[in-house]
Amino acid sequence: MKFIIVGRNIEVTPGLKAAVEDKLGKLDKYFNPDTEVHVTLSVEKERQKIEVTIPVKGSIIRSEQVSSDMYVSIDLVEEIIERQLKRYKNKIVDRQQAGSEFSQTYVENDYMDDEEIKIVRTKKFDIKPMYPEDACIQMELLGHNFFVFCNAETDQVNVVYKRKGDTYGLIEPEY
């Protein structure tokens, strides 16, 4: 695997680089040697954050972890990506499309779903047409971090969500 390591508000020391390559290097059994791994290390106050993005044909494997220690964040991100690879193997490895990005051992190996996705509750509710700003207010009143609504301007189902820094985002379908 080829590592592209970038630092934001942090100098990527040889120790950090070695830790990233050592820990994430354990994932090389899943990928071909020429697979690129984009790693961004950043520091904001007491938050030590690592973002790992592995573009593969047809999809992106990504994880972001934050802790008070960069080395802990590196350990966490490796565990999450490995779990994603095992859990979603059949979905992310399409033998005709993306199979060439992954190692043959990974493609042929069967992994048990230790944590099967299970929907345990279904909610039904009326969707009233409203403007995105009104949907944000409704979301705040409910104490949720996202809200599904019918956009009164476009007559389509949209989602508003709370972002960091007390800002909001809007998700609209693209046709």
N, C-alpha and C positions, 0 to 999 in steps of 0.2 A: 504494500500500500504506500502511496505517496502522500505525505503529510504537508499541508499548507497551514502553518501556524502563525496567527496574527495576534498582537496584543493591543488592547485599548486601555489606556491609563495604567498600563503595566508593561514592564520590560520582560520579554520572553527570555529568561535566563537559560543557560544550558541545562540546569537542573529541572526546570519546568518542562523544557522541550523533551528531555529524556523521559520524564514521568509520563508525558502525554504519549510519546511514541511507544514506551514500554507497555502502558496500560491499554491503549487503543490498538497496539500491535497484536494483542491477543485476538482481535477480530479478523486478522488476516486470513484465518482459516475459512472465513465465509466469502472472501472476495478474491478476485484476480489480483496479481501483483501490481498492475498499472492503475488500480482504482484510486481516485483522489479522495482524500479526507480533508475537509475544510474545518479548521479548528480556530475559534476566536476566544481568547482569554480576556476577561475584562474585570475591572475593579471599580466599584462605586461605594464609597464609605466603607462599611464592614462587609459588603457583599462581594464574594469571590465567585465569578460566573464563568462557566465554560459552555460554549455552543458548538456542537459538532453537526456538520451536514455532510452526508455522503450521497452525492447525486449518482443515481443508477438509471439506466435507460427506462423511461416510463414512470419513474417515481423518485422520491427523495426520502432518505432515511435521516431523521433528525432528532436530536435531543438537546435539551438545555437544562443545566443544573446549577443551583446556587447554594452556597454554604458560606461559613465564616472562614474556611480554609480551602485554598485552591486545590490542594492535593485530595481532599475529601470530595470536592466537586468532580475532579477527574475520575476518581473511583466510581462515584455514583453514575456518571454519564456512560461509562463503559458497561456497567451492569444493565442499565436501561436499554441501550442499543442492542446488547446481546439478547435480552428478553424479547425485544421487538422482532429481531430477526428470527428467533425460534417460534414465536407465537404467530407471526403473520407470514411465515415462509410461503405457504401456498398462494397467498394473495400477491406478495411482492415478487415472487419468482414465477414468471410466465415463461415456460421453456422456449417458446418461439420468440418472444420479444426481449425480455430482460435477462434471460438465462446466461447470456455471454458475460455479463458483468460479475457474476458470482462464481465461486470456485465449484468445481464438479462435485467435490465431497459434500458441500453444503446443499447443492441442488438434489443430490441423490439421497441424502440422509433424511430420515423421518424424525420429527421432534414431537414429543407429546405436548398437548396443550394443557399445561399445568394450571393456567388461569383462563378458562374458557369464558368468552364474553356472554353474559347472560342478562337479558332485560328482565328486571324484577318488578317494574312498575310502569304503567302506561297512564298518561294524563290526557284528558280531552278537555278542550275549552273552546269557547266561541272566539273567533277572530273578527274583531270589529275594525273597519277601516280607520286608520289614524295616521297622523303625520309623525315622522321620525322623532321630532322633539317631544311630542306627547308620549311616544313609546318610551323614551328615556325617562320621563317623569314617572310613568307607570312602573317601569323597572325599579326605579329608586324607591317608590312607595312599597313595592313588594319585597325589597331587600335582596333582589337577585342580581347576578352579574351579567345576565343576558335576557332578552325578551323577544319573543316571536310575535309578529303582527302583520296585518295586511296594510301595505302602504297606500294611503288615500290618494297619493299623486299618481302612482303607477298601477295600482290595483293588483300588485304582486306580493307574495309572502316575502318579508324581509326579517332580518334579525339586527337588533341593536345590542351592543355589548359594552361593558365598562372596560376601559383601558387604564394603564398605569398613568398616574398623574392626574386623576379625576377628569379624564377626557373620555369621549365615547366613539365607538366605531359603528359603521353600518354595513351590513352584508346584504347585497342585492344579487338576484340571479342574473346570469348573463345568457341571453338567447341569441 
